[in-house]
């Protein structure tokens, strides 16, 4: 753009929004003289375009706009779980927010992390009920999905800031996905806080074991270059389990020619080969360019781990993680899910979600407590694995869920359900039959020796 137009933007905004200009001046964009209109300039045909001081501009800078310079990052992000975060709009989470809670809570809460469709008014400006919105899966007026400024906060767009866990912690915290809390209690978090000034966060490239040696962050494991892997903006590419649903499953990935991605679940599913043409769901086809099994994804993450850990350490950590997930799946999640399904089929609970107390118990058991246990194990957070996780799962399974099954189904039907799905497992028999004499004596001796009582 002509230098005079740039001067007009900066001159005006230095008076009206001086913080924005100061951020821009200190940014890499400012150093390279990448100006305001380069990002905010728009075509008159754009849905969100409007005239401003003689220029056609848009408030929203979408991933498609950023792709003008950052095409690789855009392509990687395009099919990622971050870009799909807005799919919450059709989920039970959204039902809780909109119906059980209320729309204002959704606008200021759910959508600020997950994103939503940004609408514009007749003037081309975003509407107040959909903006501001830096939700990771934001649906932009140009059709792109995502918000680069969710991690690279306007207007500095700092790599160093995006590499620090505090940025991720805006969304990845709380009862159902406490990654920032788990990480903080882990050795990784402890080392980060102890060595923050040594991490060379502005370095390019930024590789564990080369530019820094201690204190890995979220980006270190999920995004950054390591070994023979380049950095990626697909934060889920190295994840082999999904810890989100009621029952965890392994994740395989198909990458298509248009850079979209599809997860295929299962330990050994039938996967197409690279080059295969698949239905795109819109009457056409799209080409598979890459296939990643869950083992490939796990291997990629383990390669990151081996930048700082021996192979035996990594293998042991993954085995401990797997065993927690399998324990949760088989002992609690599958039995509870099967019982809920049987109660639905028998008409003992209605088809309406969250109108029966047992549905709230089941929801929190997997969506809150079960996720905490699984995330705790995945990131080596012992307190979240046990006290905030499996302890809460077990407590509410035995002391809330099972009594509610008896109340809802009646004693006779409940006995059949519990025998079929719960007490058929040896790990639950203590609850039905009590402790054995051997176990009681072992406990008595322990307390006698340790506490002299």
N, C-alpha and C positions, 0 to 999 in steps of 0.2 A: 504494500500500500504506500501511497505518497507519504513522505516524512511529515508533512504538515498535518495530515489526518491523524497520524500516530501521536503527534504532539498534542493535538486537540483532545484525544482520549485521555492521555495521561494528565494533562494540565487540568482538565475538569475533575477527573476522579481523584487527583491528589487533594482536592478541596472537599469533595463529597464523600469519598470512601478511601481515606489515606492508607488504611491498613491493607487494603487490597493492592494498592500500588506498591507499597513497601514490600509486601510478599513477592510480588511479581519481579521487582527490581533485584531481589536477592536470589531469585530462582535461576535455574539453568536456562529457562526460556528468556528471562531478562538479560542474562549474559550474552545470549545468542541473538538478541534483538528480535525474538519471535513475538510479534506484537498482539495487541488485543483483538484486532479484527481477523488475525490469522486463525484464531480459535472461535471467536464469537461472530465473525462475519457469516452471513447467510444469503441464500438465493431467495428472491421474492416469492418463488413458488413453494418454499418450505412452509409447512404448517405452522411453525412457531416463529416465523420471520415477522419483523416489524421495523418501521423506519425510526431511526434515532439519531438526531443531530446530523442529518444528511447521509447516514449510512444505513444499510440493511443489516440487521443484527438478529441474534437469537440469544436468549438467556442460557439455554441448555447447551452445554458442550458434551456431546454424546461420544461413546466409543467409536462410532463411525467417523466423527470429526477427528478424533485422536489418531485414527488409522491413516490419515493423510501423511503422518510422519512415522507412526508406530504400527506398521502393518502386521509384523510378526506377533507382537503382543496382542493386537486385536484378534488375530486368527486363533491364537491359543486361548484367549479368554472367551471367545464366541461360544464354544460348546461346553464350557466349564460349569461346575455346579454353582459357582457364583452367578453366572449369567442366567441360570435357571431358577434363582432364588425367588423370583416373583411368582413361581408356580404355587406358592403358598395360598394364592388367591382362591384356589378350589379345594383346599384341604380342611381337615378338622381343626387345625390351628386357626384358620380364618373363620370357621364357624364359631369357635370359642370367642374370638375377638369381636366379630360383628354382631352376633346374636346374643351370646351369653354376656359379653361385655358391652360394647357400644362403639359406634363408628369413630368418635373422637379419640378413643384409646387406640384404635387401629391406625388412624392417620399419624398420631404422634408416637406410637409405639411400633407395632408390627412392621409398618411400611418403611420406617426409617432404617431398618436393617435389610428386610427382604426386598423392598421396592414395590412399586405398583405402576400402573399405567399413568403417565403424566398427561393430563389434558390441558389444552390451551383455550383461551377465550377468543372472542371475535377479534381482539386486537393482536393476537399472536402470543400473548403472554401466558405463562403457566397459571392455572387456577389455584387459589389459596388452599383448596382441600387436597391438592396433589403435589404442592410445592411449598416449601423446600422438600427435597427428597434425594438423598444420596444412597438409597437402598441399593444393595449390590446387584439385584436383579431388576432394577428399574426398567420399565418399558418406555422407551423414548418416542417422541413424535415422529422421528425418522425411521422407526421400526427396529432400531438396534436395541439390544438389551444389555443393561449394566451401567455402572457409573465408575469411571476411572478415579474420580475424586473421592470415592468411598475409602480408598487407601492412600492415594496421593492427594491430600487435602488441598483444595484451592487456597491461594493462587500460587503457592510455592511449588507444589507437585514434587515433593522431595522423595528421592529414593531412600534416603536414610530414615525418614519418618515411616515409610511403608515397610521397612525391614524390622521395625521395632514392634514388639508384641502388643504394646498399648493400643496401636491402631486396630489390630485384630480384635482386641478386647472390647471394643465398642459393641460388637454383636455376639462374639463368642464367649459369653459368660452367662451366669444365672442357673436356675434349677434344671434346665433341660439340655444345655450345652455349655458346661463350665470349663471350656478349654483354657481360658486365661487363668482361672483359679488353679486348675490341675497343673498347668505349666509352672505357675509361680511356686508351688510346693515341690515340684520336681527338682532334681539336680540340675537340669538344664536351666530352669528359672533362677535357682540359687547362683549358678555360675554367671549367668547374664548380669544379674544385679551386682555381683562382685567384680566383674570385668568389663563393664559397659564402656568405659573410656578406652579400652584396648581393641574394640571390635571393628574399627575402620569402616564405619557404617556408610560413608560416602564413597567407598572404593568401587572401582569398576574394572575388572569383575570383582565379585565378592564371594569367595569360596571358603568353606570350612576347611581348616587344615592348611590354608595357603595365605589368605589375607587376614584371617583371624583363627584362633586356636581354641577358644573357650567361650561358652555362653551362647549356644545356638538359640535362635528365635524361631517363631513360626515359619518365617520365610526361609530360614536355613534349610529346614527339612522338606517343606512343601513346594518351594519355588526356586530356590537358588541353585546355581551351578555347583556340581560336585563330581569328581572323578571324570568320566567321559560324558557326563550329562550336562547339557546346556540349561540355562535358567528357563523357566516356563511360567506363564500366567494362567495355567490350568492348575489350580490348587489341589485338585483331586486326582491328578494323574498318577500319583504314587500311593494311593490308598487302595488296599486290597480287601478290607472288610468295610461294609457300611454299618455304622453304629446308630443310625437314625431310626429305623423301623422297629416294630415290636420284636421281631426276630431278626438277628443279624445274618446277612448272607455275603458271600464273596462277590467281588465286582470284576467283571471283564469289560473291556471297552472296545467299541468300534469307532474308528475315526473315518470321516467321509471326505470326499473331494472338496466339498464346500466348507470344510473345517468344523462342521457340526459333529457332535459325538453322541454315542448311545451306550448306556451301561447295560450289559447282559449279566444277570445274576446266576450263581451256581458254581459248584466246585469243578464240574466237568461238563459244561454245556456244549451243545453243537454250535460251533462258531463258523461263520463264513470265512473264506480266505480273502486276502487282499486282492482287489480287482473285481470282486463280486458286485453285481448290481442288485440293490434292494429297493423295495417300495418306499417311497418317501412320504407316504400318507396323504399326498395331494394329487394323486393320479399320475405321478411320474416316478422316476427312479433316481437313485443316487449311488455313486460308486464308493465302495470301501477302499480306502488307501492304506489303512494300518489296522492291525488287530493286536490288542494287548490283553493277554490273559491276566487273571488275578496274580498268578505267579510272576509274570513280567512286571506288574505294577509293584509287587512286593520286593522283587529284586532291585528295582530302581530305588525304592526307599532305603533298602538295606545298603546299597552302595553309598548313599549319603551317610548312613550311620558309620560305615567303616572308614570314613575320613577321620573319625576320632576314636573309634572303638574296634577292638579285635573281633574277628568273625565269630568266635565262640560266644562272646558277650552278646552280640547282636542276635544270634540264633537263640540263645537262652531267653533274652528279653521278649522275642516274638513268641516263643513257646509259652511263656507265662501269660502273655497277652491272649493268645489263642485259647488257653485253658479257661481263663475267666469268661471269655465270650461264650464258649461252649457250655460252661457251667450255667451261666445265665440263660442261654437259649433253652437248654434241655431240661433243667430242673425247674425253672420258673416260667419263662415266656411261653414256650409251646403248650405246657399244660393249661396255663391261664387263658391263652388265646383259644384253645380248643373248647374249654368250658364256656367261655363267652359265646362262641359260635353255636354251641349246643343250646344254650339258653335262648339265643335269638330264634333258632329253628323251632324250639318248643313253645315260643310265644311267652316265655317267662319274663323277658325284658322286651321293650318296644323297639321298633325300628328307628325311633327318634334318638339321636345321640345325646348323651349327658342328661337325660331325664330320670335315670335310675342311679342310685348311689354307687352300685357296683361298677358302673361304667367310669365314674370318676376315679375309683380306686384302681381299676385296670389301667386307665390313662396315665395316672401318675406313676404307677408301678413300672411301666415301660418307658414312658416319655420323659419322666424326670429321673427316678431312682435308677432304672436300668441303664439309661444313657450315662448317668454319672459313673456307675460302676465300670461300664465298658470304656468310656473315655479315660477314666482314671488308670485303668490297666494299659491302655494304648500309649499313654504319655508318662508312665511311671510315677503316678501320683498315688501313693499308698493310702492316704486318708480318704481320698475320693473313691478309690477302688473298694474300700471296706466300709468305713463309718458312714460316709455320705452316699455310698452305693449299695453293695451287696447286703449290708446290714439292714438298710431301709427296705430293700426289695424283700428280704426274708421276713422282716417284722410285719410288713403290711400284707404280704402273701398269707402268712399264717394267722395273723390277728385281725385282719380286716377282710381280705378277699374270701378266705374259706368260710368264715361266719356268714358273709353276705350270700355266698353260694347256697348255704343251708337255708337262709331266710327266703331267698328268691325261689329256689327250686323245690323246697320242702325236704324234710329229712330223708325220705325214701329215695327220691330221685337224686338228691345231692350225694347220698352214700354211693350210688352207682357211678356218678360222675367222678367223685374223688378216688374211688377204687380204680377206675379206668385210667385216669390221667395223672393222679398224684401218687397215691400209695402203691402203685405198681412199680415205683422207683424206690430202691433201698434208701436213698438219701432223705426221703420224707417219712420213713417209718417211725422215727423217733417221735414225730408229732402225733401219730395215731396210737402208738404202743407205749410211749414213754421211754426214758433211758433204761438201758440194761443195768443189771446189778454190777457188772464189770465197770461200766462207765461211771456210775454213781460212786463206786469205791475209789476210782481213779481221781475223781474230782475231790472227794473227801480228803484223800491223802495229800493232794496238792495244797489245799487250803491249810491243812494241819501243819505241813512242813513250812509253808511260806509265811503264814500269818499266825501260827501257833493257836489256831482256833478251829 
